[in-house]
Amino acid sequence: MALNPYFSKYERSEQNLVEDLVVETIKMHGHEVVYLFRESPEIDTIFGEDTLPSVYKIGKPIEMYVESVDGFEGEGDFIAKFGLEVRDSMKLVVSKRRWKQEFSGITGGDGPGANAERPREGDLLYFPLSKGIFEIKFVEHEKPFYQFGKNYVYNISCELATFAGDTFETDNTEVDAAGTGIEQGYAEFALDVTLVTGAGTYALGETVTQGTASARVLKWTPPSGMTLAVLQLERVVGVFTASATPIVGADSGASWSYSAQAVTDISVGPTTSTVNQNADFEIQLDRIVDFTENNPFSEDI
């Protein structure tokens, strides 16, 4: 039996009123987060995973309401067999109308939803209160379930992200610093270069080059009085040499050089973190296993 044609359960005016209230509530009680589109240089279509580190070039702010008001959810902080692990998670709510207004027409990332029709799993959110970056795990689009015949929000479930050499080039200094671990202290190996002559100020997280060699700026200490400038680099590719060829910043345009008399120190071990133990494990392993033998695990040596 068909529905009664003389009664309408859904009025467009009521839908617009509810949506206006949702948008206004999120603007009043929400937080501004930065949405980061994920780009995968190469995807393994068989295993469905990245074969190269992801790249994040587009970051756009939008207001979202934090549903988990009592604090982060998830397993929290605990000591695992490999040290301290942080597994925070939270749920966020964003208005569908505001999402369409901010992201309509933007093309970012790859795969389904690359044209920003909706938030997508795998993208990142920068939460400024904790200065943490969260990965979207699931996006629910039917909760609450069709109030007045329409859905008004996306419910986003996300967890604290872990990175494996990902590149952040959003032109947002705070976001790029959090993603590259400059503030969080994820850098395990760094190259300290004492500079002698030059001009300009290097930007944190930017790429610097000297000939064919390249690296990323981890820290920049300008000269002061009798103290020379020091440039701390990470992800070094190639060899930086003591010569007249300057080290040039790709974004800042800063150009400095160092001589053979300058102090160049390669720091092995956690330079900015008190948690990482990779170097300690390697040292202890070298004391146990003799890698000079062809087969150290065999009795026939």
N, C-alpha and C positions, 0 to 999 in steps of 0.2 A: 504494500500500500504506500502510495506516495505521500510526502509530507504535505501538511496543510499549506496551500499557497497564500493564504491570507495572513499568515504570521511569519515574521522574519526574526530569526534568532540572532542574526549578526548584522549590526548596523555599522556602516563605515565611520560614522561620527564617533561611535563608542570605541572602535578600534583605534582611531587617531588619538582620542583622549587618553586611552591607556598607554599608547606608545609615547605620547608626549610626557606623561608622568614617569615612565621608565627612563627616558633620556634625561629628564631633569633630575631624577633621583641619583642616577649614576654620576652626573656632573657635580652634584652636591656632596655625595658621600664616597665617591670613588677616588682612584689614584691614577695619575698619568703614567702610563708605561710606554716603552718603546718597542714596537713590533719589528722584528728582524726577519726578512725573507731569506730563506736558505737556497743557495745555489750549489748544485753538485756537479763538479767538472766532469766526472765520469761515474756512471752507475752500472753495476753488475746486474744485468737483467735476469740472470739465473738465480742468484742468491738474494737479489733485491736490496743491495747495500752499496755504500760508497766505496770505491776503490782508491779515491783520493780525498784529502781533507776538504770539508765544505768551505764555501766562501759566503760572507755576508756583506753586501754592499748597500742595501736599502734598509734604512731604519726610520720609522715614522711614528711619532707619538700619538696616542689615543687614550681616552679615559676608560678605565675598567673598574668594576666594583669587586672588592675582595670578599668572596663568600665565606671563607674560613677565617672569621674575625677573631677567633681565640688563639691564633698563631698558626705557624706552619703545620701541616699534617705530615703524614709519612712516618718513616722509621726514626727520623731525627738524627741526632749525632750519637755515634757508638764506635767502640773500638773493635775492628775486625782483625783478622789474622795478618793483614798487610798494613795495619795502622788505623788512624782515625778516618772515618767515612761520614759524610754528611748527605743524608737522603731526605731533604725537605721537599714537600709538595704543597700545592695550594690550588684552589679553584677560583676562577675569575669569571665575571659576567660582563659582556659587552653588548651594546645595543646594535641590532641589525641595521637600523637606519643610519646610525652614526658610522658604522663600518662601511656602508655603501657610500656615504658622503666623503669619507676620508680616503678610501682605497679604490673607488671606482675608476677604472681606466689605468690603474697602475699595473705594470707587468714586472713581476719580480720572482726570482727562484725558478723552479722547473717542476715538471710533473703535473698531476691533476691539481687544479686550483691555482696554477701559476699566474693567472690573470686576476688574482686577489678577489675572487667572488665571495670567499669566506675565509675565516682563519683555518689554517691547515696543520695537520699533524707533522711534526718535524721542524717547524719554524720555531723561533725563539722569542722570548719576551724579557726585556730588561726591567727589573723591578727596582726603582730608585731608592726605596726605603732601606732595603737590605743590601743594595748594590750587587744583587745577584742576577744571574741570567738563567731563566727557566725554559725548558723544552716542552712544547705542546705535545701531549700524549693522546688526547682525545678531545673532540669537539662535539658536544651534544646540541642539536638544533631544535629539538621538540620538547623542551622542558622550560617553563610550565607548558602543559599540553593544550595548545590551541585555545587560549583564553579569548572569548568572543570571536572564535573562528580564525585566529591568527597567532603566529609565534613572533615574539618581539626581540628575543635575545639569543646569543650564543653562550653556552656554558662551557668554559675551557678548563680542562684538567691538565696540569703541568707539573713537572718535577725539575729539581735543580739539575742543570745541564752539566755534563762532563765533556771535555774537548780533547781532540787528538790532532793537534796541529792546525786547527781551523783558522781561517783568515778573516779578520774584521776590518772593513774599510768603509765604514758608514759616515765618516767625517764628523761623528759625534765623539769627542775626546773621552768622555766619561764611559760611554758604551764600549768603545774600542779598547780602552784600558782594562775594563772588567773582562772582556772577552779574551784578550791576550794574556791575562793573568798578571798584568803589571802591578795592580793594586792587591790582587789576591795572593800573589807570591807563588805562582806556579812555575816560574822559570827555574830550571834545574842547572843549566850551564850558561855561563855568560862570559863575554870577552870584554875586558876593560881596556880602553885605548886612551892614553893620555895625549891630548892634542896640543900643538905648539902655536900654530898661526892659523888664522882664518877669520870668518865673519858669519854672523847669523846664529839663529837658535833652532836646534833640532826639535821636532815635535815627537811626543811619545807615541810609539806604535808605528811611525812611518818607516818606509824602506829607505835604506842608504846604500850607495854603491861606490865602489872604487875600481874602475876598470870593469872586469867581468865578475868581481866579487860583490856579494850583496848580503845584507843582514837587516834586522829590525831593531829599532831603537827601544831599549828597555829603560834607560835612565840617562838624563842629560844634566851634567853639572857644569855650569858656566865658570869661566875663570874669575878668581877673586884675589886681588892683591898679588902676592907672590905665588899663589896656587894656580896651577895650570888647569885647563878644562879637561874633563873626563867624560868620555862617551862609552856607555855600557851597551853592548850589543847582544842579541840572541838570534838563534836560527841562522847562523853564519854559513854562507855557501861560498866556497872559493877561499882565496887567501888575501888578507889585507896586508899590504907591505908598507914598510917605512920608506916613503919616497915623497917627491914633490907632488905626486898625483893626489888631489884632495878627496876626502870622503864627502859625498854630496847627498843631501836630503832630497828625496823625490818630491815631497810636498812643501817643505819649508824653504828649500833652496839654500839652506845653510851649507857652507863649504869650508872644511877645516882639513889640515894635514898634520902629520906627525913625523918625527925623524927617528933615526936609529938610537938617539940618546933618550928618547921618550920611553917611559915605562909602559910595557905592554904585558898584562897579566891575564892568563887564562885561568878562571876560577872553576874548579871541578867540585861539584857538590851543590847543595841547596844554597843559593845566593840570597834569596829573598824569602824563603820559606823555612820554617822550623819543623815542618811536618814530613816533607819528602825524605825518603830513605833509600832512593834508588842507588846512589853511590855507595852507601854503607853496605847494602846487599851485595853489590858487585865486589867490593873489597873482601868481604867474608867468603864469598864464593871462590874467589881466586886462591884463598888459603886452603880450601877443602879440595877442589878439583884441580888436577894438574893438566892444563890444556896443552902442554908441550908434547904429550904423548899422542899417538895416532888415535888410540881408543882408550881413554882414561877409565871407562866403565867396565872394561873387560879384564879378566884375570890373566889373559895371554898378552903380556906387555913386553 
